[in-house]
Amino acid sequence: MRLPVFAAPMFLVSGPELVVAACEAGIAGAFPTPNCRTAEELDQWMTTITQQLGAADKEPVGPWAANLITHSTNTRFADDLELVRRHQPPIVITALGSPKPVMQVVRDYGGLVFADVVNINLARKAAAAGVDGLACISAGAGGHTGHLSAFAFISAVREFFDGWIVVGGGIADGAGIAGAIAAGADFVYMGTRFLPS
């Protein structure tokens, strides 16, 4: 990646165009699967992303990520997971539930599983489940945000987790990126900056 940045998976905002543009710019592009109202639409989005990135002639091309709701209320979970198996996003970010239901599928094709967490308790559970990374959603983040300072969150998580850490919440420029990396994160989520695009 050119920069340690994920274009955050934003509900009703992130789509194939933003994901592809982010990846072609050398950062990670992500979207939440519920942005697609049907499994058929999700299949179309994933096909578009993989085809366009496969044809990209820019280097480096960043990885794309599907943000998958694993909560039991997600009635489309099985269909979405099957599309993950078929399209093989390099990173799957689980949210609002345990990462365990996706681990084997993603590991089988060599992908990485990151768990979206909003507090230390959830971070410990996800780490114990064996995730590759944690997306630590801190105060100032959109969506289902946490309440911890990004810096306090990173520090606390680093006491028990040596995998990848993405941190989100109030990071809007290069100084914020540098501060998060200096504090122990590997990547940052940036969302608001991508809203106008």
Short mmCIF file of the C-alpha atoms (twelve columns), coordinates in Angstrom:
data_MODEL
# 
_entry.id   MODEL 
# 
loop_
_atom_site.group_PDB 
_atom_site.id 
_atom_site.type_symbol 
_atom_site.label_atom_id 
_atom_site.label_alt_id 
_atom_site.label_comp_id 
_atom_site.label_asym_id 
_atom_site.label_seq_id 
_atom_site.Cartn_x 
_atom_site.Cartn_y 
_atom_site.Cartn_z 
_atom_site.pdbx_PDB_model_num 
ATOM 1   C CA . MET A 1   0.000   0.000   0.000   1 
ATOM 2   C CA . ARG A 2   1.152   3.515   -0.764  1 
ATOM 3   C CA . LEU A 3   -0.318  4.847   2.501   1 
ATOM 4   C CA . PRO A 4   -1.481  2.956   5.629   1 
ATOM 5   C CA . VAL A 5   -5.098  3.985   5.056   1 
ATOM 6   C CA . PHE A 6   -8.413  2.189   4.612   1 
ATOM 7   C CA . ALA A 7   -11.222 4.137   2.955   1 
ATOM 8   C CA . ALA A 8   -13.619 3.173   5.749   1 
ATOM 9   C CA . PRO A 9   -16.627 0.972   4.982   1 
ATOM 10  C CA . MET A 10  -19.397 3.545   5.256   1 
ATOM 11  C CA . PHE A 11  -23.049 2.509   5.351   1 
ATOM 12  C CA . LEU A 12  -24.973 3.785   2.317   1 
ATOM 13  C CA . VAL A 13  -21.860 5.619   1.081   1 
ATOM 14  C CA . SER A 14  -19.141 3.148   0.055   1 
ATOM 15  C CA . GLY A 15  -19.662 1.389   -3.249  1 
ATOM 16  C CA . PRO A 16  -17.661 -0.179  -6.067  1 
ATOM 17  C CA . GLU A 17  -16.508 3.148   -7.508  1 
ATOM 18  C CA . LEU A 18  -15.045 4.338   -4.204  1 
ATOM 19  C CA . VAL A 19  -13.497 0.937   -3.437  1 
ATOM 20  C CA . VAL A 20  -11.800 0.710   -6.838  1 
ATOM 21  C CA . ALA A 21  -10.610 4.338   -6.758  1 
ATOM 22  C CA . ALA A 22  -9.159  3.851   -3.268  1 
ATOM 23  C CA . CYS A 23  -7.349  0.660   -4.269  1 
ATOM 24  C CA . GLU A 24  -5.999  2.250   -7.451  1 
ATOM 25  C CA . ALA A 25  -4.686  5.123   -5.318  1 
ATOM 26  C CA . GLY A 26  -2.696  2.611   -3.274  1 
ATOM 27  C CA . ILE A 27  -4.852  2.406   -0.141  1 
ATOM 28  C CA . ALA A 28  -7.393  -0.198  0.972   1 
ATOM 29  C CA . GLY A 29  -10.962 0.229   -0.232  1 
ATOM 30  C CA . ALA A 30  -13.780 -1.190  1.885   1 
ATOM 31  C CA . PHE A 31  -17.557 -1.366  1.820   1 
ATOM 32  C CA . PRO A 32  -20.237 -2.875  4.084   1 
ATOM 33  C CA . THR A 33  -22.142 -5.704  2.410   1 
ATOM 34  C CA . PRO A 34  -25.524 -4.303  3.630   1 
ATOM 35  C CA . ASN A 35  -25.009 -1.425  1.179   1 
ATOM 36  C CA . CYS A 36  -26.279 -3.957  -1.346  1 
ATOM 37  C CA . ARG A 37  -29.952 -4.611  -0.776  1 
ATOM 38  C CA . THR A 38  -29.844 -8.135  -2.262  1 
ATOM 39  C CA . ALA A 39  -27.308 -10.923 -2.598  1 
ATOM 40  C CA . GLU A 40  -27.587 -10.535 -6.369  1 
ATOM 41  C CA . GLU A 41  -26.536 -6.892  -6.121  1 
ATOM 42  C CA . LEU A 42  -23.639 -7.877  -3.834  1 
ATOM 43  C CA . ASP A 43  -22.533 -10.424 -6.439  1 
ATOM 44  C CA . GLN A 44  -22.565 -7.667  -9.071  1 
ATOM 45  C CA . TRP A 45  -20.564 -5.300  -6.867  1 
ATOM 46  C CA . MET A 46  -17.928 -7.909  -6.055  1 
ATOM 47  C CA . THR A 47  -17.677 -8.885  -9.720  1 
ATOM 48  C CA . THR A 48  -17.189 -5.237  -10.707 1 
ATOM 49  C CA . ILE A 49  -14.518 -4.699  -8.057  1 
ATOM 50  C CA . THR A 50  -12.531 -7.834  -8.920  1 
ATOM 51  C CA . GLN A 51  -12.721 -7.210  -12.665 1 
ATOM 52  C CA . GLN A 52  -11.726 -3.564  -12.459 1 
ATOM 53  C CA . LEU A 53  -8.874  -4.195  -10.033 1 
ATOM 54  C CA . GLY A 54  -7.721  -7.148  -12.133 1 
ATOM 55  C CA . ALA A 55  -7.442  -4.811  -15.118 1 
ATOM 56  C CA . ALA A 56  -5.818  -1.948  -13.166 1 
ATOM 57  C CA . ASP A 57  -2.519  -0.782  -14.601 1 
ATOM 58  C CA . LYS A 58  -1.512  1.377   -11.644 1 
ATOM 59  C CA . GLU A 59  0.945   0.269   -8.980  1 
ATOM 60  C CA . PRO A 60  0.645   -0.373  -6.150  1 
ATOM 61  C CA . VAL A 61  -2.985  -1.450  -6.063  1 
ATOM 62  C CA . GLY A 62  -4.281  -1.619  -2.504  1 
ATOM 63  C CA . PRO A 63  -6.399  -4.516  -1.221  1 
ATOM 64  C CA . TRP A 64  -10.183 -4.391  -1.097  1 
ATOM 65  C CA . ALA A 65  -12.244 -5.412  1.899   1 
ATOM 66  C CA . ALA A 66  -15.797 -6.577  2.453   1 
ATOM 67  C CA . ASN A 67  -17.318 -5.559  5.783   1 
ATOM 68  C CA . LEU A 68  -19.634 -8.444  6.718   1 
ATOM 69  C CA . ILE A 69  -22.248 -8.295  9.490   1 
ATOM 70  C CA . THR A 70  -21.974 -11.538 11.476  1 
ATOM 71  C CA . HIS A 71  -24.766 -10.840 13.955  1 
ATOM 72  C CA . SER A 72  -27.518 -13.489 14.113  1 
ATOM 73  C CA . THR A 73  -30.081 -10.961 12.874  1 
ATOM 74  C CA . ASN A 74  -28.362 -10.776 9.476   1 
ATOM 75  C CA . THR A 75  -30.709 -13.055 7.533   1 
ATOM 76  C CA . ARG A 76  -28.495 -12.822 4.453   1 
ATOM 77  C CA . PHE A 77  -25.309 -13.931 6.210   1 
ATOM 78  C CA . ALA A 78  -25.027 -17.369 4.559   1 
ATOM 79  C CA . ASP A 79  -25.553 -15.922 1.076   1 
ATOM 80  C CA . ASP A 80  -23.059 -13.128 1.682   1 
ATOM 81  C CA . LEU A 81  -20.486 -15.568 3.049   1 
ATOM 82  C CA . GLU A 82  -20.874 -17.731 -0.046  1 
ATOM 83  C CA . LEU A 83  -20.163 -14.652 -2.186  1 
ATOM 84  C CA . VAL A 84  -17.082 -13.976 -0.054  1 
ATOM 85  C CA . ARG A 85  -15.964 -17.543 -0.780  1 
ATOM 86  C CA . ARG A 86  -16.524 -17.031 -4.505  1 
ATOM 87  C CA . HIS A 87  -15.011 -13.553 -4.934  1 
ATOM 88  C CA . GLN A 88  -12.261 -13.842 -2.309  1 
ATOM 89  C CA . PRO A 89  -11.801 -10.312 -0.985  1 
ATOM 90  C CA . PRO A 90  -8.254  -10.067 0.396   1 
ATOM 91  C CA . ILE A 91  -9.664  -8.749  3.688   1 
ATOM 92  C CA . VAL A 92  -12.977 -9.511  5.370   1 
ATOM 93  C CA . ILE A 93  -13.930 -7.204  8.223   1 
ATOM 94  C CA . THR A 94  -16.504 -8.700  10.555  1 
ATOM 95  C CA . ALA A 95  -18.888 -6.424  12.441  1 
ATOM 96  C CA . LEU A 96  -21.575 -6.613  15.118  1 
ATOM 97  C CA . GLY A 97  -20.849 -10.238 15.945  1 
ATOM 98  C CA . SER A 98  -18.220 -12.923 16.353  1 
ATOM 99  C CA . PRO A 99  -15.637 -13.338 13.586  1 
ATOM 100 C CA . LYS A 100 -15.664 -17.129 14.077  1 
ATOM 101 C CA . PRO A 101 -18.290 -17.912 11.389  1 
ATOM 102 C CA . VAL A 102 -16.089 -16.484 8.615   1 
ATOM 103 C CA . MET A 103 -12.651 -17.617 9.742   1 
ATOM 104 C CA . GLN A 104 -12.410 -20.941 7.910   1 
ATOM 105 C CA . VAL A 105 -13.889 -19.665 4.651   1 
ATOM 106 C CA . VAL A 106 -11.518 -16.696 4.469   1 
ATOM 107 C CA . ARG A 107 -8.468  -18.643 5.625   1 
ATOM 108 C CA . ASP A 108 -9.146  -21.366 3.034   1 
ATOM 109 C CA . TYR A 109 -8.476  -18.928 0.191   1 
ATOM 110 C CA . GLY A 110 -5.647  -17.086 1.958   1 
ATOM 111 C CA . GLY A 111 -7.539  -13.945 2.993   1 
ATOM 112 C CA . LEU A 112 -7.255  -11.998 6.227   1 
ATOM 113 C CA . VAL A 113 -9.978  -11.563 8.857   1 
ATOM 114 C CA . PHE A 114 -10.193 -8.293  10.753  1 
ATOM 115 C CA . ALA A 115 -12.796 -7.832  13.502  1 
ATOM 116 C CA . ASP A 116 -14.516 -4.500  14.006  1 
ATOM 117 C CA . VAL A 117 -14.405 -3.814  17.778  1 
ATOM 118 C CA . VAL A 118 -15.557 -0.885  19.907  1 
ATOM 119 C CA . ASN A 119 -14.168 -1.795  23.329  1 
ATOM 120 C CA . ILE A 120 -11.464 -3.823  25.065  1 
ATOM 121 C CA . ASN A 121 -13.770 -6.730  25.925  1 
ATOM 122 C CA . LEU A 122 -14.731 -7.245  22.270  1 
ATOM 123 C CA . ALA A 123 -11.093 -6.826  21.215  1 
ATOM 124 C CA . ARG A 124 -10.040 -9.590  23.621  1 
ATOM 125 C CA . LYS A 125 -12.771 -11.917 22.316  1 
ATOM 126 C CA . ALA A 126 -11.797 -11.304 18.699  1 
ATOM 127 C CA . ALA A 127 -8.104  -11.798 19.468  1 
ATOM 128 C CA . ALA A 128 -8.918  -15.069 21.244  1 
ATOM 129 C CA . ALA A 129 -10.847 -16.175 18.149  1 
ATOM 130 C CA . GLY A 130 -7.616  -15.850 16.166  1 
ATOM 131 C CA . VAL A 131 -8.294  -12.877 13.890  1 
ATOM 132 C CA . ASP A 132 -5.477  -11.434 11.823  1 
ATOM 133 C CA . GLY A 133 -6.392  -7.870  12.685  1 
ATOM 134 C CA . LEU A 134 -8.599  -5.627  14.774  1 
ATOM 135 C CA . ALA A 135 -10.401 -2.548  13.505  1 
ATOM 136 C CA . CYS A 136 -10.549 -0.468  16.679  1 
ATOM 137 C CA . ILE A 137 -13.445 1.931   16.272  1 
ATOM 138 C CA . SER A 138 -12.831 4.838   18.619  1 
ATOM 139 C CA . ALA A 139 -14.531 8.046   19.707  1 
ATOM 140 C CA . GLY A 140 -15.184 10.286  16.746  1 
ATOM 141 C CA . ALA A 141 -15.849 7.456   14.294  1 
ATOM 142 C CA . GLY A 142 -19.102 7.186   12.406  1 
ATOM 143 C CA . GLY A 143 -21.567 4.312   12.522  1 
ATOM 144 C CA . HIS A 144 -21.443 2.019   15.547  1 
ATOM 145 C CA . THR A 145 -18.699 3.978   17.228  1 
ATOM 146 C CA . GLY A 146 -16.737 3.318   20.352  1 
ATOM 147 C CA . HIS A 147 -16.136 5.697   23.214  1 
ATOM 148 C CA . LEU A 148 -12.414 5.246   23.842  1 
ATOM 149 C CA . SER A 149 -9.709  7.631   22.701  1 
ATOM 150 C CA . ALA A 150 -7.922  6.148   19.698  1 
ATOM 151 C CA . PHE A 151 -4.577  6.423   21.462  1 
ATOM 152 C CA . ALA A 152 -5.811  4.762   24.663  1 
ATOM 153 C CA . PHE A 153 -7.505  2.018   22.629  1 
ATOM 154 C CA . ILE A 154 -4.355  1.226   20.619  1 
ATOM 155 C CA . SER A 155 -2.199  1.157   23.747  1 
ATOM 156 C CA . ALA A 156 -4.564  -1.151  25.616  1 
ATOM 157 C CA . VAL A 157 -4.951  -3.540  22.680  1 
ATOM 158 C CA . ARG A 158 -1.186  -3.735  22.101  1 
ATOM 159 C CA . GLU A 159 -0.834  -5.189  25.617  1 
ATOM 160 C CA . PHE A 160 -2.403  -8.472  24.424  1 
ATOM 161 C CA . PHE A 161 -2.509  -8.407  20.598  1 
ATOM 162 C CA . ASP A 162 0.391   -8.359  18.154  1 
ATOM 163 C CA . GLY A 163 -1.628  -8.639  14.928  1 
ATOM 164 C CA . TRP A 164 -2.667  -5.856  12.571  1 
ATOM 165 C CA . ILE A 165 -4.456  -2.876  14.083  1 
ATOM 166 C CA . VAL A 166 -6.601  -0.442  12.132  1 
ATOM 167 C CA . VAL A 167 -7.885  2.500   14.151  1 
ATOM 168 C CA . GLY A 168 -10.717 4.806   13.221  1 
ATOM 169 C CA . GLY A 169 -12.177 7.910   14.754  1 
ATOM 170 C CA . GLY A 170 -11.344 11.531  14.076  1 
ATOM 171 C CA . ILE A 171 -8.423  10.872  11.722  1 
ATOM 172 C CA . ALA A 172 -8.660  13.348  8.877   1 
ATOM 173 C CA . ASP A 173 -5.157  14.135  7.632   1 
ATOM 174 C CA . GLY A 174 -1.521  13.085  7.490   1 
ATOM 175 C CA . ALA A 175 -0.822  14.272  11.033  1 
ATOM 176 C CA . GLY A 176 -3.594  12.012  12.326  1 
ATOM 177 C CA . ILE A 177 -2.220  9.084   10.345  1 
ATOM 178 C CA . ALA A 178 1.295   9.703   11.670  1 
ATOM 179 C CA . GLY A 179 0.010   9.983   15.241  1 
ATOM 180 C CA . ALA A 180 -1.912  6.709   15.005  1 
ATOM 181 C CA . ILE A 181 1.083   4.877   13.546  1 
ATOM 182 C CA . ALA A 182 3.380   6.329   16.218  1 
ATOM 183 C CA . ALA A 183 0.905   5.123   18.858  1 
ATOM 184 C CA . GLY A 184 1.127   1.541   17.590  1 
ATOM 185 C CA . ALA A 185 -1.525  1.180   14.891  1 
ATOM 186 C CA . ASP A 186 -0.625  -0.289  11.507  1 
ATOM 187 C CA . PHE A 187 -3.393  1.411   9.530   1 
ATOM 188 C CA . VAL A 188 -6.146  3.983   9.945   1 
ATOM 189 C CA . TYR A 189 -9.750  4.175   8.836   1 
ATOM 190 C CA . MET A 190 -10.648 7.442   7.166   1 
ATOM 191 C CA . GLY A 191 -14.293 7.972   6.363   1 
ATOM 192 C CA . THR A 192 -15.385 11.587  6.451   1 
ATOM 193 C CA . ARG A 193 -12.671 12.696  4.020   1 
ATOM 194 C CA . PHE A 194 -14.117 10.284  1.432   1 
ATOM 195 C CA . LEU A 195 -17.753 11.361  1.819   1 
ATOM 196 C CA . PRO A 196 -17.542 14.098  -0.850  1 
ATOM 197 C CA . SER A 197 -16.000 11.679  -3.342  1 
# 
